[in-house]
Amino acid sequence: MLPVENNSERNEAQATSGRNASLAHELFVLGELMTGPHHGYLLYEILQRILGPFQRLSWGTLYPLIHRLEQQGFLVSEVGHHPAPFSEGRGPQRKAYRITEKGQERFFALMLEPGEYSRNYSEAFTIKLSKFSLLSSTQQLVILQQRRDYLSALRDYYARGTNQLKANTALSKEELPYLLQIPDYHIHKCDAELVWIESKIASLAEKEE
């Protein structure tokens, strides 16, 4: 069968996933503010478009994050100076957020940090892709190589799962082909993205030359 996590490993994975989700959202907020001041509602709208229709971020998550970043000195708030395309329903005095120099340093550090592997790793990579225009070709290459390493590790995991399934004598010949579809499906997904990643890496390498 595919490798099974014990309770301790599962709890650790959940904790890691939570940390990575928070860092991904922090990266998004700082990245959007790198292009200029934004209101909270606009940040919410943009993030929802990046995450897609099936991943929702609540206001109860976004606003505490913004306030924490402000307390840490990564951004500052300004009232009434930047009209927003969306109304937050809080009257004419709208609060906009602007990134600080400390926040810019934090943004680039998060962009280049490989991060821990978790179910939120792909979400963080998508957010990083959306801000490639702020990076040099060399920095973009680092992020793409990190993603390649992640996909290779994931592919190896499912390849080992395939071998374990085939070696499991408790499985019937009728059941085995259907179970093998699971790692095969994931391996094909990894292979498809690896092809895309390799093409981007090759393109950047040509520019560097």
Solvent accessible surface area in square Angstrom, and as a share of the most:
residue,aa,sasa,rsa
1,M,107,0.48
2,L,44,0.22
3,P,55,0.34
4,V,127,0.73
5,E,85,0.38
6,N,87,0.45
7,N,109,0.56
8,S,83,0.53
9,E,89,0.40
10,R,95,0.35
11,N,93,0.48
12,E,100,0.45
13,A,43,0.33
14,Q,113,0.50
15,A,49,0.38
16,T,12,0.07
17,S,7,0.05
18,G,43,0.41
19,R,109,0.40
20,N,13,0.07
21,A,22,0.17
22,S,47,0.30
23,L,56,0.28
24,A,2,0.01
25,H,19,0.08
26,E,2,0.01
27,L,4,0.02
28,F,3,0.01
29,V,0,0.00
30,L,0,0.00
31,G,0,0.00
32,E,12,0.06
33,L,3,0.01
34,M,42,0.19
35,T,89,0.52
36,G,22,0.21
37,P,44,0.28
38,H,30,0.13
39,H,5,0.02
40,G,0,0.00
41,Y,61,0.23
42,L,28,0.14
43,L,0,0.00
44,Y,32,0.12
45,E,43,0.19
46,I,29,0.15
47,L,0,0.00
48,Q,14,0.06
49,R,155,0.56
50,I,40,0.20
51,L,22,0.11
52,G,19,0.18
53,P,100,0.63
54,F,189,0.79
55,Q,82,0.37
56,R,158,0.58
57,L,10,0.05
58,S,62,0.40
59,W,91,0.32
60,G,60,0.57
61,T,59,0.34
62,L,0,0.00
63,Y,24,0.09
64,P,72,0.45
65,L,13,0.07
66,I,0,0.00
67,H,82,0.37
68,R,84,0.31
69,L,0,0.00
70,E,54,0.24
71,Q,155,0.69
72,Q,75,0.33
73,G,29,0.28
74,F,23,0.09
75,L,1,0.00
76,V,52,0.30
77,S,36,0.23
78,E,35,0.16
79,V,70,0.40
80,G,45,0.44
81,H,131,0.58
82,H,63,0.28
83,P,123,0.78
84,A,18,0.14
85,P,100,0.63
86,F,71,0.30
87,S,75,0.48
88,E,37,0.16
89,G,70,0.67
90,R,161,0.59
91,G,45,0.43
92,P,120,0.75
93,Q,120,0.54
94,R,67,0.24
95,K,83,0.35
96,A,0,0.00
97,Y,7,0.03
98,R,102,0.37
99,I,12,0.06
100,T,27,0.15
101,E,131,0.59
102,K,107,0.45
103,G,0,0.00
104,Q,74,0.33
105,E,112,0.50
106,R,69,0.25
107,F,0,0.00
108,F,64,0.27
109,A,54,0.42
110,L,9,0.04
111,M,0,0.00
112,L,58,0.29
113,E,75,0.34
114,P,75,0.47
115,G,35,0.34
116,E,85,0.38
117,Y,107,0.41
118,S,22,0.14
119,R,204,0.74
120,N,12,0.06
121,Y,18,0.07
122,S,45,0.29
123,E,17,0.08
124,A,19,0.15
125,F,16,0.07
126,T,59,0.34
127,I,0,0.00
128,K,17,0.07
129,L,59,0.29
130,S,50,0.33
131,K,19,0.08
132,F,28,0.11
133,S,105,0.68
134,L,57,0.28
135,L,15,0.07
136,S,58,0.37
137,S,34,0.22
138,T,76,0.44
139,Q,48,0.21
140,Q,32,0.14
141,L,33,0.16
142,V,55,0.32
143,I,2,0.01
144,L,3,0.02
145,Q,64,0.29
146,Q,28,0.13
147,R,14,0.05
148,R,68,0.25
149,D,82,0.43
150,Y,25,0.10
151,L,4,0.02
152,S,45,0.29
153,A,45,0.35
154,L,56,0.28
155,R,78,0.29
156,D,73,0.38
157,Y,70,0.27
158,Y,30,0.11
159,A,31,0.24
160,R,126,0.46
161,G,0,0.00
162,T,26,0.15
163,N,96,0.49
164,Q,75,0.33
165,L,4,0.02
166,K,125,0.53
167,A,77,0.60
168,N,42,0.21
169,T,136,0.79
170,A,94,0.73
171,L,30,0.15
172,S,51,0.33
173,K,179,0.76
174,E,129,0.58
175,E,79,0.35
176,L,41,0.21
177,P,72,0.45
178,Y,151,0.57
179,L,35,0.18
180,L,35,0.18
181,Q,106,0.47
182,I,80,0.40
183,P,0,0.00
184,D,71,0.37
185,Y,126,0.48
186,H,46,0.21
187,I,23,0.12
188,H,116,0.52
189,K,103,0.44
190,C,5,0.03
191,D,48,0.25
192,A,66,0.51
193,E,48,0.22
194,L,27,0.13
195,V,107,0.61
196,W,105,0.37
197,I,0,0.00
198,E,74,0.33
199,S,60,0.39
200,K,85,0.36
201,I,18,0.09
202,A,52,0.40
203,S,49,0.32
204,L,13,0.07
205,A,40,0.31
206,E,124,0.55
207,K,145,0.61
208,E,93,0.42
209,E,177,0.79
